[in-house]
């Protein structure tokens, strides 16, 4: 059972993570159009991870006796002002997501909902990694991305990223 405010925020977060997924898939498409297939791969993996995050929240709501209420996911942008603008936007987006998760944590603490506080622990740590990845991508682009050879090398490096299902999703799916 949940406090209604916490339950609403958790449901909003499912939608926010789906929006993140679509945002990164849209960025991935932009990179593919520009033949930056390594960046496209990196953002495609990011899209898959965001869908995992959505499912992690979804599973938690259900496992803890709440009601899942899916809602409309806003359309992501499809036109971007270049690679640097995308990298900057993805960092800002992760900072926003961190603040949303902190808000849920504060709401949960205010009603002594410790199961939600404990659940959010992993996601708060995950956000440290997400922000770190996004700022590293931006910094490396600023350092090396200004000439075509540097960009080629960065694109190759970004393309080495592979998706593996977040352990958290597998654990929760096995609990069903
Ligand atoms: Mg996420």
Backbone and ligand atoms as CSV (ligand in chain L), in Angstrom:
chain,resi,resn,atom,element,x,y,z
A,1,UNK,N,N,0.838,-1.206,0.000
A,1,UNK,CA,C,0.000,0.000,0.000
A,1,UNK,C,C,0.873,1.256,0.000
A,2,UNK,N,N,0.324,2.255,-0.602
A,2,UNK,CA,C,1.089,3.503,-0.722
A,2,UNK,C,C,0.289,4.696,-0.223
A,3,UNK,N,N,0.988,5.684,0.227
A,3,UNK,CA,C,0.407,7.008,0.389
A,3,UNK,C,C,0.075,7.499,-1.031
A,4,UNK,N,N,-1.103,8.111,-1.221
A,4,UNK,CA,C,-1.508,8.491,-2.590
A,4,UNK,C,C,-0.505,9.405,-3.305
A,5,UNK,N,N,0.114,10.318,-2.537
A,5,UNK,CA,C,1.059,11.241,-3.182
A,5,UNK,C,C,2.288,10.482,-3.705
A,6,UNK,N,N,2.779,9.547,-2.900
A,6,UNK,CA,C,3.945,8.756,-3.318
A,6,UNK,C,C,3.585,7.895,-4.529
A,7,UNK,N,N,2.399,7.300,-4.474
A,7,UNK,CA,C,1.957,6.439,-5.580
A,7,UNK,C,C,1.845,7.240,-6.885
A,8,UNK,N,N,1.320,8.451,-6.763
A,8,UNK,CA,C,1.203,9.304,-7.958
A,8,UNK,C,C,2.587,9.646,-8.513
A,9,UNK,N,N,3.511,9.989,-7.612
A,9,UNK,CA,C,4.864,10.346,-8.073
A,9,UNK,C,C,5.565,9.146,-8.711
A,10,UNK,N,N,5.365,7.956,-8.150
A,10,UNK,CA,C,5.977,6.756,-8.737
A,10,UNK,C,C,5.413,6.490,-10.132
A,11,UNK,N,N,4.105,6.662,-10.274
A,11,UNK,CA,C,3.494,6.483,-11.594
A,11,UNK,C,C,3.986,7.532,-12.592
A,12,UNK,N,N,4.136,8.758,-12.115
A,12,UNK,CA,C,4.669,9.814,-12.997
A,12,UNK,C,C,6.079,9.463,-13.439
A,13,UNK,N,N,6.820,8.792,-12.553
A,13,UNK,CA,C,8.198,8.446,-12.894
A,13,UNK,C,C,8.257,7.356,-13.970
A,14,UNK,N,N,7.285,6.443,-13.967
A,14,UNK,CA,C,7.222,5.442,-15.055
A,14,UNK,C,C,7.144,6.193,-16.381
A,15,UNK,N,N,6.263,7.194,-16.422
A,15,UNK,CA,C,6.068,7.964,-17.657
A,15,UNK,C,C,7.325,8.783,-17.978
A,16,UNK,N,N,7.950,9.350,-16.936
A,16,UNK,CA,C,9.171,10.145,-17.158
A,16,UNK,C,C,10.294,9.275,-17.728
A,17,UNK,N,N,10.384,8.030,-17.257
A,17,UNK,CA,C,11.433,7.147,-17.770
A,17,UNK,C,C,11.122,6.738,-19.217
A,18,UNK,N,N,9.835,6.563,-19.525
A,18,UNK,CA,C,9.449,6.272,-20.918
A,18,UNK,C,C,9.772,7.475,-21.816
A,19,UNK,N,N,9.534,8.673,-21.278
A,19,UNK,CA,C,9.902,9.867,-22.048
A,19,UNK,C,C,11.410,9.890,-22.290
A,20,UNK,N,N,12.190,9.577,-21.246
A,20,UNK,CA,C,13.649,9.528,-21.404
A,20,UNK,C,C,14.023,8.548,-22.511
A,21,UNK,N,N,13.379,7.375,-22.490
A,21,UNK,CA,C,13.656,6.356,-23.509
A,21,UNK,C,C,13.415,6.930,-24.909
A,22,UNK,N,N,12.259,7.578,-25.079
A,22,UNK,CA,C,11.919,8.123,-26.401
A,22,UNK,C,C,12.843,9.269,-26.804
A,23,UNK,N,N,13.233,10.071,-25.814
A,23,UNK,CA,C,14.165,11.167,-26.096
A,23,UNK,C,C,15.482,10.594,-26.649
A,24,UNK,N,N,15.992,9.557,-25.992
A,24,UNK,CA,C,17.281,8.997,-26.429
A,24,UNK,C,C,17.152,8.235,-27.746
A,25,UNK,N,N,15.989,7.622,-27.974
A,25,UNK,CA,C,15.785,6.945,-29.261
A,25,UNK,C,C,15.736,7.975,-30.390
A,26,UNK,N,N,15.128,9.117,-30.102
A,26,UNK,CA,C,15.057,10.199,-31.082
A,26,UNK,C,C,16.469,10.742,-31.373
A,27,UNK,N,N,17.276,10.865,-30.333
A,27,UNK,CA,C,18.661,11.308,-30.517
A,27,UNK,C,C,19.443,10.264,-31.322
A,28,UNK,N,N,19.190,8.993,-31.030
A,28,UNK,CA,C,19.850,7.909,-31.757
A,28,UNK,C,C,19.520,7.992,-33.259
A,29,UNK,N,N,18.259,8.273,-33.551
A,29,UNK,CA,C,17.826,8.393,-34.952
A,29,UNK,C,C,18.555,9.550,-35.632
A,30,UNK,N,N,18.686,10.666,-34.911
A,30,UNK,CA,C,19.381,11.841,-35.471
A,30,UNK,C,C,20.823,11.464,-35.834
A,31,UNK,N,N,21.495,10.760,-34.919
A,31,UNK,CA,C,22.881,10.367,-35.194
A,31,UNK,C,C,22.968,9.409,-36.384
A,32,UNK,N,N,21.991,8.499,-36.489
A,32,UNK,CA,C,22.028,7.578,-37.644
A,32,UNK,C,C,21.855,8.323,-38.954
A,33,UNK,N,N,20.972,9.332,-38.925
A,33,UNK,CA,C,20.788,10.142,-40.149
A,33,UNK,C,C,22.089,10.812,-40.554
A,34,UNK,N,N,22.907,11.172,-39.536
A,34,UNK,CA,C,24.176,11.856,-39.820
A,34,UNK,C,C,25.326,10.878,-40.031
A,35,UNK,N,N,25.028,9.589,-40.068
A,35,UNK,CA,C,26.041,8.535,-40.211
A,35,UNK,C,C,27.050,8.498,-39.066
A,36,UNK,N,N,26.642,8.995,-37.908
A,36,UNK,CA,C,27.462,8.829,-36.700
A,36,UNK,C,C,26.915,7.605,-35.964
A,37,UNK,N,N,27.235,6.439,-36.525
A,37,UNK,CA,C,26.590,5.210,-36.051
A,37,UNK,C,C,27.027,4.800,-34.647
A,38,UNK,N,N,28.235,5.217,-34.246
A,38,UNK,CA,C,28.694,4.908,-32.892
A,38,UNK,C,C,27.865,5.660,-31.852
A,39,UNK,N,N,27.672,6.951,-32.078
A,39,UNK,CA,C,26.806,7.734,-31.190
A,39,UNK,C,C,25.379,7.177,-31.216
A,40,UNK,N,N,24.937,6.784,-32.410
A,40,UNK,CA,C,23.589,6.210,-32.540
A,40,UNK,C,C,23.482,4.951,-31.680
A,41,UNK,N,N,24.513,4.128,-31.700
A,41,UNK,CA,C,24.531,2.908,-30.881
A,41,UNK,C,C,24.476,3.250,-29.383
A,42,UNK,N,N,25.286,4.223,-28.984
A,42,UNK,CA,C,25.328,4.597,-27.557
A,42,UNK,C,C,23.949,5.044,-27.082
A,43,UNK,N,N,23.296,5.876,-27.884
A,43,UNK,CA,C,21.982,6.386,-27.476
A,43,UNK,C,C,20.892,5.322,-27.615
A,44,UNK,N,N,21.088,4.359,-28.499
A,44,UNK,CA,C,20.141,3.246,-28.583
A,44,UNK,C,C,20.210,2.398,-27.305
A,45,UNK,N,N,21.428,2.136,-26.828
A,45,UNK,CA,C,21.596,1.396,-25.567
A,45,UNK,C,C,20.970,2.192,-24.419
A,46,UNK,N,N,21.153,3.511,-24.463
A,46,UNK,CA,C,20.565,4.367,-23.427
A,46,UNK,C,C,19.037,4.268,-23.445
A,47,UNK,N,N,18.458,4.228,-24.627
A,47,UNK,CA,C,17.005,4.032,-24.773
A,47,UNK,C,C,16.561,2.730,-24.083
A,48,UNK,N,N,17.311,1.650,-24.324
A,48,UNK,CA,C,16.939,0.360,-23.717
A,48,UNK,C,C,17.035,0.430,-22.188
A,49,UNK,N,N,18.069,1.106,-21.704
A,49,UNK,CA,C,18.228,1.221,-20.244
A,49,UNK,C,C,17.093,2.028,-19.623
A,50,UNK,N,N,16.648,3.056,-20.348
A,50,UNK,CA,C,15.540,3.865,-19.817
A,50,UNK,C,C,14.248,3.057,-19.764
A,51,UNK,N,N,14.044,2.184,-20.742
A,51,UNK,CA,C,12.870,1.305,-20.679
A,51,UNK,C,C,12.979,0.371,-19.473
A,52,UNK,N,N,14.189,-0.077,-19.176
A,52,UNK,CA,C,14.401,-0.873,-17.953
A,52,UNK,C,C,14.016,-0.069,-16.716
A,53,UNK,N,N,14.430,1.203,-16.681
A,53,UNK,CA,C,14.090,2.032,-15.517
A,53,UNK,C,C,12.572,2.131,-15.370
A,54,UNK,N,N,11.885,2.342,-16.497
A,54,UNK,CA,C,10.414,2.433,-16.449
A,54,UNK,C,C,9.833,1.147,-15.851
A,55,UNK,N,N,10.361,0.003,-16.284
A,55,UNK,CA,C,9.856,-1.288,-15.787
A,55,UNK,C,C,10.207,-1.517,-14.323
A,56,UNK,N,N,11.346,-0.986,-13.903
A,56,UNK,CA,C,11.733,-1.116,-12.496
A,56,UNK,C,C,10.711,-0.401,-11.603
A,57,UNK,N,N,10.323,0.815,-12.001
A,57,UNK,CA,C,9.292,1.534,-11.241
A,57,UNK,C,C,7.948,0.812,-11.330
A,58,UNK,N,N,7.598,0.380,-12.525
A,58,UNK,CA,C,6.332,-0.335,-12.771
A,58,UNK,C,C,6.235,-1.587,-11.889
A,59,UNK,N,N,7.301,-2.377,-11.884
A,59,UNK,CA,C,7.310,-3.606,-11.074
A,59,UNK,C,C,7.232,-3.292,-9.581
A,60,UNK,N,N,7.931,-2.246,-9.177
A,60,UNK,CA,C,7.916,-1.912,-7.752
A,60,UNK,C,C,6.518,-1.509,-7.305
A,61,UNK,N,N,5.846,-0.680,-8.093
A,61,UNK,CA,C,4.486,-0.256,-7.739
A,61,UNK,C,C,3.602,-1.489,-7.541
A,62,UNK,N,N,3.678,-2.416,-8.490
A,62,UNK,CA,C,2.834,-3.615,-8.413
A,62,UNK,C,C,3.243,-4.515,-7.254
A,63,UNK,N,N,4.538,-4.741,-7.119
A,63,UNK,CA,C,5.005,-5.639,-6.047
A,63,UNK,C,C,4.647,-5.107,-4.668
A,64,UNK,N,N,4.597,-3.789,-4.528
A,64,UNK,CA,C,4.326,-3.200,-3.217
A,64,UNK,C,C,2.831,-2.891,-3.028
A,65,UNK,N,N,1.984,-3.448,-3.884
A,65,UNK,CA,C,0.538,-3.350,-3.687
A,65,UNK,C,C,-0.103,-2.083,-4.203
A,66,UNK,N,N,0.578,-1.391,-5.082
A,66,UNK,CA,C,0.013,-0.166,-5.646
A,66,UNK,C,C,-0.699,-0.416,-6.958
A,67,UNK,N,N,-1.227,0.657,-7.530
A,67,UNK,CA,C,-1.887,0.557,-8.840
A,67,UNK,C,C,-1.074,1.299,-9.880
A,68,UNK,N,N,-0.797,0.597,-10.971
A,68,UNK,CA,C,-0.090,1.242,-12.080
A,68,UNK,C,C,-1.087,2.029,-12.914
A,69,UNK,N,N,-0.779,3.298,-13.134
A,69,UNK,CA,C,-1.624,4.133,-14.000
A,69,UNK,C,C,-0.748,4.744,-15.074
A,70,UNK,N,N,-0.759,4.121,-16.240
A,70,UNK,CA,C,0.043,4.664,-17.340
A,70,UNK,C,C,-0.662,5.879,-17.918
A,71,UNK,N,N,0.114,6.785,-18.447
A,71,UNK,CA,C,-0.479,7.993,-19.019
A,71,UNK,C,C,0.254,8.394,-20.284
A,72,UNK,N,N,-0.128,9.534,-20.777
A,72,UNK,CA,C,0.449,10.005,-22.036
A,72,UNK,C,C,1.916,10.381,-21.869
A,73,UNK,N,N,2.696,9.932,-22.837
A,73,UNK,CA,C,4.116,10.283,-22.848
A,73,UNK,C,C,4.294,11.388,-23.884
A,74,UNK,N,N,4.850,12.514,-23.467
A,74,UNK,CA,C,5.046,13.636,-24.404
A,74,UNK,C,C,5.967,13.241,-25.552
A,75,UNK,N,N,5.754,13.849,-26.705
A,75,UNK,CA,C,6.636,13.585,-27.853
A,75,UNK,C,C,8.007,14.215,-27.594
A,76,UNK,N,N,9.071,13.479,-27.884
A,76,UNK,CA,C,10.407,14.069,-27.730
A,76,UNK,C,C,10.712,14.979,-28.924
A,77,UNK,N,N,11.714,15.854,-28.789
A,77,UNK,CA,C,12.123,16.631,-29.969
A,77,UNK,C,C,12.742,15.714,-31.023
A,78,UNK,N,N,12.677,16.118,-32.297
A,78,UNK,CA,C,13.357,15.318,-33.331
A,78,UNK,C,C,14.439,16.093,-34.071
A,79,UNK,N,N,14.451,17.400,-33.864
A,79,UNK,CA,C,15.501,18.194,-34.510
A,79,UNK,C,C,16.448,18.710,-33.442
A,80,UNK,N,N,17.730,18.524,-33.687
A,80,UNK,CA,C,18.729,18.929,-32.703
A,80,UNK,C,C,19.780,19.783,-33.395
A,81,UNK,N,N,20.407,20.628,-32.573
A,81,UNK,CA,C,21.391,21.585,-33.082
A,81,UNK,C,C,22.799,21.034,-33.117
A,82,UNK,N,N,22.947,19.777,-33.461
A,82,UNK,CA,C,24.286,19.208,-33.553
A,82,UNK,C,C,24.633,18.315,-32.367
A,83,UNK,N,N,25.794,17.667,-32.497
A,83,UNK,CA,C,26.220,16.672,-31.502
A,83,UNK,C,C,26.371,17.290,-30.113
A,84,UNK,N,N,27.050,18.423,-30.037
A,84,UNK,CA,C,27.280,19.032,-28.732
A,84,UNK,C,C,25.961,19.398,-28.049
A,85,UNK,N,N,25.025,19.914,-28.835
A,85,UNK,CA,C,23.712,20.287,-28.275
A,85,UNK,C,C,23.010,19.054,-27.714
A,86,UNK,N,N,23.130,17.924,-28.395
A,86,UNK,CA,C,22.504,16.686,-27.911
A,86,UNK,C,C,23.160,16.244,-26.608
A,87,UNK,N,N,24.480,16.284,-26.570
A,87,UNK,CA,C,25.196,15.823,-25.374
A,87,UNK,C,C,24.870,16.719,-24.177
A,88,UNK,N,N,24.757,18.016,-24.455
A,88,UNK,CA,C,24.414,18.967,-23.395
A,88,UNK,C,C,22.979,18.711,-22.904
A,89,UNK,N,N,22.098,18.489,-23.862
A,89,UNK,CA,C,20.690,18.241,-23.517
A,89,UNK,C,C,20.548,16.952,-22.705
A,90,UNK,N,N,21.329,15.933,-23.062
A,90,UNK,CA,C,21.190,14.664,-22.335
A,90,UNK,C,C,21.708,14.810,-20.899
A,91,UNK,N,N,22.747,15.617,-20.694
A,91,UNK,CA,C,23.219,15.879,-19.325
A,91,UNK,C,C,22.144,16.634,-18.529
A,92,UNK,N,N,21.587,17.673,-19.137
A,92,UNK,CA,C,20.542,18.447,-18.449
A,92,UNK,C,C,19.335,17.565,-18.131
A,93,UNK,N,N,19.028,16.679,-19.065
A,93,UNK,CA,C,17.877,15.796,-18.848
A,93,UNK,C,C,18.122,14.869,-17.654
A,94,UNK,N,N,19.317,14.308,-17.561
A,94,UNK,CA,C,19.618,13.426,-16.427
A,94,UNK,C,C,19.601,14.187,-15.106
A,95,UNK,N,N,20.040,15.442,-15.125
A,95,UNK,CA,C,19.976,16.259,-13.906
A,95,UNK,C,C,18.516,16.467,-13.484
A,96,UNK,N,N,17.652,16.654,-14.481
A,96,UNK,CA,C,16.218,16.789,-14.198
A,96,UNK,C,C,15.662,15.494,-13.598
A,97,UNK,N,N,16.025,14.361,-14.203
A,97,UNK,CA,C,15.540,13.060,-13.706
A,97,UNK,C,C,15.998,12.842,-12.263
A,98,UNK,N,N,17.236,13.210,-11.964
A,98,UNK,CA,C,17.732,13.089,-10.587
A,98,UNK,C,C,16.837,13.895,-9.641
A,99,UNK,N,N,16.484,15.105,-10.045
A,99,UNK,CA,C,15.645,15.938,-9.167
A,99,UNK,C,C,14.257,15.319,-8.989
A,100,UNK,N,N,13.732,14.669,-10.020
A,100,UNK,CA,C,12.423,14.005,-9.893
A,100,UNK,C,C,12.505,12.859,-8.886
A,101,UNK,N,N,13.600,12.107,-8.955
A,101,UNK,CA,C,13.768,10.967,-8.041
A,101,UNK,C,C,13.967,11.471,-6.599
A,102,UNK,N,N,14.685,12.564,-6.445
A,102,UNK,CA,C,14.835,13.157,-5.108
A,102,UNK,C,C,13.473,13.588,-4.547
A,103,UNK,N,N,12.628,14.127,-5.417
A,103,UNK,CA,C,11.280,14.534,-4.970
A,103,UNK,C,C,10.479,13.347,-4.455
A,104,UNK,N,N,10.588,12.224,-5.152
A,104,UNK,CA,C,9.861,11.022,-4.690
A,104,UNK,C,C,10.420,10.603,-3.333
A,105,UNK,N,N,11.744,10.652,-3.222
A,105,UNK,CA,C,12.392,10.256,-1.975
A,105,UNK,C,C,11.917,11.137,-0.812
A,106,UNK,N,N,11.837,12.431,-1.056
A,106,UNK,CA,C,11.389,13.351,-0.002
A,106,UNK,C,C,9.940,13.075,0.389
A,107,UNK,N,N,9.098,12.830,-0.616
A,107,UNK,CA,C,7.687,12.528,-0.336
A,107,UNK,C,C,7.576,11.234,0.465
A,108,UNK,N,N,8.376,10.235,0.103
A,108,UNK,CA,C,8.339,8.945,0.806
A,108,UNK,C,C,8.821,9.108,2.253
A,109,UNK,N,N,9.885,9.871,2.441
A,109,UNK,CA,C,10.405,10.099,3.801
A,109,UNK,C,C,9.374,10.814,4.667
A,110,UNK,N,N,8.655,11.758,4.060
A,110,UNK,CA,C,7.707,12.568,4.838
A,110,UNK,C,C,6.541,11.729,5.370
A,111,UNK,N,N,6.274,10.569,4.744
A,111,UNK,CA,C,5.192,9.702,5.250
A,111,UNK,C,C,5.757,8.385,5.804
A,112,UNK,N,N,7.053,8.374,6.105
A,112,UNK,CA,C,7.731,7.185,6.654
A,112,UNK,C,C,7.533,5.945,5.782
A,113,UNK,N,N,7.549,6.161,4.470
A,113,UNK,CA,C,7.418,5.038,3.529
A,113,UNK,C,C,8.827,4.513,3.224
A,114,UNK,N,N,9.337,3.691,4.135
A,114,UNK,CA,C,10.743,3.274,4.033
A,114,UNK,C,C,10.972,2.247,2.933
A,115,UNK,N,N,9.935,1.523,2.536
A,115,UNK,CA,C,10.135,0.579,1.421
A,115,UNK,C,C,10.470,1.339,0.137
A,116,UNK,N,N,9.797,2.485,-0.055
A,116,UNK,CA,C,10.071,3.290,-1.252
A,116,UNK,C,C,11.443,3.954,-1.142
A,117,UNK,N,N,11.774,4.433,0.055
A,117,UNK,CA,C,13.096,5.037,0.262
A,117,UNK,C,C,14.178,4.007,-0.071
A,118,UNK,N,N,13.994,2.791,0.428
A,118,UNK,CA,C,14.990,1.747,0.173
A,118,UNK,C,C,15.039,1.394,-1.323
A,119,UNK,N,N,13.879,1.290,-1.945
A,119,UNK,CA,C,13.806,1.015,-3.389
A,119,UNK,C,C,14.560,2.080,-4.197
A,120,UNK,N,N,14.411,3.334,-3.789
A,120,UNK,CA,C,15.020,4.428,-4.556
A,120,UNK,C,C,16.542,4.485,-4.413
A,121,UNK,N,N,17.054,3.807,-3.412
A,121,UNK,CA,C,18.496,3.830,-3.167
A,121,UNK,C,C,19.294,3.462,-4.429
A,122,UNK,N,N,18.900,2.361,-5.069
A,122,UNK,CA,C,19.608,1.917,-6.275
A,122,UNK,C,C,19.482,2.956,-7.395
A,123,UNK,N,N,18.282,3.544,-7.513
A,123,UNK,CA,C,18.062,4.512,-8.595
A,123,UNK,C,C,18.847,5.795,-8.373
A,124,UNK,N,N,19.006,6.171,-7.102
A,124,UNK,CA,C,19.795,7.370,-6.793
A,124,UNK,C,C,21.261,7.121,-7.167
A,125,UNK,N,N,21.746,5.914,-6.865
A,125,UNK,CA,C,23.127,5.575,-7.263
A,125,UNK,C,C,23.253,5.510,-8.786
A,126,UNK,N,N,22.236,4.978,-9.437
A,126,UNK,CA,C,22.216,4.899,-10.904
A,126,UNK,C,C,22.280,6.306,-11.516
A,127,UNK,N,N,21.601,7.268,-10.882
A,127,UNK,CA,C,21.628,8.640,-11.415
A,127,UNK,C,C,23.022,9.262,-11.335
A,128,UNK,N,N,23.788,8.887,-10.301
A,128,UNK,CA,C,25.167,9.388,-10.235
A,128,UNK,C,C,25.923,8.921,-11.477
A,129,UNK,N,N,25.706,7.656,-11.829
A,129,UNK,CA,C,26.365,7.092,-13.017
A,129,UNK,C,C,25.855,7.752,-14.302
A,130,UNK,N,N,24.543,7.951,-14.382
A,130,UNK,CA,C,23.954,8.561,-15.589
A,130,UNK,C,C,24.509,9.972,-15.819
A,131,UNK,N,N,24.574,10.751,-14.740
A,131,UNK,CA,C,25.088,12.123,-14.883
A,131,UNK,C,C,26.576,12.096,-15.226
A,132,UNK,N,N,27.291,11.153,-14.636
A,132,UNK,CA,C,28.719,11.037,-14.914
A,132,UNK,C,C,28.949,10.660,-16.388
A,133,UNK,N,N,28.198,9.679,-16.877
A,133,UNK,CA,C,28.317,9.289,-18.290
A,133,UNK,C,C,28.025,10.462,-19.215
A,134,UNK,N,N,26.931,11.171,-18.904
A,134,UNK,CA,C,26.513,12.271,-19.779
A,134,UNK,C,C,27.551,13.398,-19.756
A,135,UNK,N,N,28.120,13.700,-18.592
A,135,UNK,CA,C,29.096,14.797,-18.567
A,135,UNK,C,C,30.416,14.353,-19.197
A,136,UNK,N,N,30.773,13.080,-19.055
A,136,UNK,CA,C,31.977,12.576,-19.727
A,136,UNK,C,C,31.819,12.678,-21.251
A,137,UNK,N,N,30.655,12.282,-21.745
A,137,UNK,CA,C,30.407,12.368,-23.195
A,137,UNK,C,C,30.573,13.801,-23.698
A,138,UNK,N,N,30.029,14.754,-22.924
A,138,UNK,CA,C,30.108,16.163,-23.321
A,138,UNK,C,C,31.558,16.657,-23.256
A,139,UNK,N,N,32.248,16.318,-22.178
A,139,UNK,CA,C,33.628,16.793,-22.022
A,139,UNK,C,C,34.541,16.210,-23.092
A,140,UNK,N,N,34.357,14.934,-23.397
A,140,UNK,CA,C,35.215,14.306,-24.418
A,140,UNK,C,C,34.942,14.911,-25.801
A,141,UNK,N,N,33.674,15.230,-26.046
A,141,UNK,CA,C,33.366,15.871,-27.326
A,141,UNK,C,C,34.028,17.251,-27.393
A,142,UNK,N,N,33.965,17.990,-26.280
A,142,UNK,CA,C,34.583,19.325,-26.267
A,142,UNK,C,C,36.100,19.231,-26.458
A,143,UNK,N,N,36.701,18.166,-25.920
A,143,UNK,CA,C,38.156,18.002,-26.045
A,143,UNK,C,C,38.582,17.552,-27.444
A,144,UNK,N,N,37.845,16.578,-27.992
A,144,UNK,CA,C,38.342,15.888,-29.201
A,144,UNK,C,C,37.445,16.017,-30.423
A,145,UNK,N,N,36.232,16.571,-30.249
A,145,UNK,CA,C,35.245,16.487,-31.326
A,145,UNK,C,C,35.317,17.585,-32.370
A,146,UNK,N,N,36.295,18.505,-32.218
A,146,UNK,CA,C,36.262,19.678,-33.103
A,146,UNK,C,C,36.839,19.406,-34.493
A,147,UNK,N,N,37.592,18.305,-34.671
A,147,UNK,CA,C,38.034,17.994,-36.036
A,147,UNK,C,C,37.533,16.613,-36.444
A,148,UNK,N,N,37.540,16.353,-37.737
A,148,UNK,CA,C,36.855,15.164,-38.242
A,148,UNK,C,C,37.520,13.863,-37.779
A,149,UNK,N,N,38.829,13.884,-37.617
A,149,UNK,CA,C,39.517,12.674,-37.167
A,149,UNK,C,C,39.178,12.371,-35.697
A,150,UNK,N,N,39.142,13.432,-34.912
A,150,UNK,CA,C,38.766,13.280,-33.504
A,150,UNK,C,C,37.339,12.758,-33.373
A,151,UNK,N,N,36.457,13.303,-34.196
A,151,UNK,CA,C,35.053,12.885,-34.151
A,151,UNK,C,C,34.905,11.422,-34.568
A,152,UNK,N,N,35.664,11.039,-35.590
A,152,UNK,CA,C,35.632,9.646,-36.047
A,152,UNK,C,C,36.043,8.696,-34.921
A,153,UNK,N,N,37.088,9.078,-34.225
A,153,UNK,CA,C,37.589,8.258,-33.133
A,153,UNK,C,C,36.584,8.187,-31.968
A,154,UNK,N,N,35.984,9.334,-31.640
A,154,UNK,CA,C,34.959,9.341,-30.585
A,154,UNK,C,C,33.766,8.472,-30.977
A,155,UNK,N,N,33.384,8.563,-32.248
A,155,UNK,CA,C,32.226,7.803,-32.724
A,155,UNK,C,C,32.480,6.299,-32.600
A,156,UNK,N,N,33.709,5.904,-32.915
A,156,UNK,CA,C,34.066,4.482,-32.791
A,156,UNK,C,C,33.987,4.033,-31.336
A,157,UNK,N,N,34.508,4.885,-30.463
A,157,UNK,CA,C,34.495,4.555,-29.034
A,157,UNK,C,C,33.056,4.451,-28.502
A,158,UNK,N,N,32.208,5.398,-28.887
A,158,UNK,CA,C,30.810,5.376,-28.433
A,158,UNK,C,C,30.105,4.110,-28.916
A,159,UNK,N,N,30.522,3.638,-30.079
A,159,UNK,CA,C,29.876,2.470,-30.689
A,159,UNK,C,C,30.203,1.160,-29.991
A,160,UNK,N,N,31.137,1.193,-29.055
A,160,UNK,CA,C,31.503,-0.061,-28.374
A,160,UNK,C,C,30.545,-0.392,-27.231
A,161,UNK,N,N,29.635,0.518,-26.933
A,161,UNK,CA,C,28.701,0.265,-25.821
A,161,UNK,C,C,27.706,-0.838,-26.193
A,162,UNK,N,N,27.481,-1.747,-25.244
A,162,UNK,CA,C,26.521,-2.834,-25.460
A,162,UNK,C,C,25.468,-2.824,-24.366
A,163,UNK,N,N,24.284,-3.280,-24.748
A,163,UNK,CA,C,23.189,-3.353,-23.771
A,163,UNK,C,C,23.223,-4.677,-23.026
A,164,UNK,N,N,23.093,-4.605,-21.713
A,164,UNK,CA,C,22.741,-5.832,-20.987
A,164,UNK,C,C,21.629,-5.455,-20.016
A,165,UNK,N,N,20.646,-6.319,-19.929
A,165,UNK,CA,C,19.460,-5.983,-19.137
A,165,UNK,C,C,19.869,-5.642,-17.705
A,166,UNK,N,N,19.328,-4.558,-17.205
A,166,UNK,CA,C,19.623,-4.138,-15.849
A,166,UNK,C,C,19.220,-5.252,-14.881
A,167,UNK,N,N,20.144,-5.634,-14.000
A,167,UNK,CA,C,19.902,-6.747,-13.080
A,167,UNK,C,C,18.603,-6.554,-12.303
A,168,UNK,N,N,18.338,-5.318,-11.948
A,168,UNK,CA,C,17.150,-4.958,-11.182
A,168,UNK,C,C,15.851,-5.404,-11.873
A,169,UNK,N,N,15.812,-5.333,-13.192
A,169,UNK,CA,C,14.603,-5.750,-13.922
A,169,UNK,C,C,14.454,-7.256,-13.814
A,170,UNK,N,N,15.557,-7.973,-14.016
A,170,UNK,CA,C,15.519,-9.432,-13.977
A,170,UNK,C,C,15.072,-9.921,-12.596
A,171,UNK,N,N,15.608,-9.306,-11.554
A,171,UNK,CA,C,15.254,-9.701,-10.183
A,171,UNK,C,C,13.738,-9.521,-9.984
A,172,UNK,N,N,13.242,-8.371,-10.378
A,172,UNK,CA,C,11.831,-8.096,-10.153
A,172,UNK,C,C,10.948,-8.976,-11.018
A,173,UNK,N,N,11.394,-9.277,-12.234
A,173,UNK,CA,C,10.594,-10.159,-13.095
A,173,UNK,C,C,10.526,-11.560,-12.502
A,174,UNK,N,N,11.614,-12.009,-11.889
A,174,UNK,CA,C,11.616,-13.339,-11.269
A,174,UNK,C,C,10.750,-13.402,-10.030
A,175,UNK,N,N,10.477,-12.248,-9.436
A,175,UNK,CA,C,9.630,-12.189,-8.241
A,175,UNK,C,C,8.150,-12.363,-8.573
A,176,UNK,N,N,7.800,-12.121,-9.836
A,176,UNK,CA,C,6.373,-12.122,-10.204
A,176,UNK,C,C,5.710,-13.460,-9.886
L,1,MG,MG,MG,16.343,6.740,-16.204
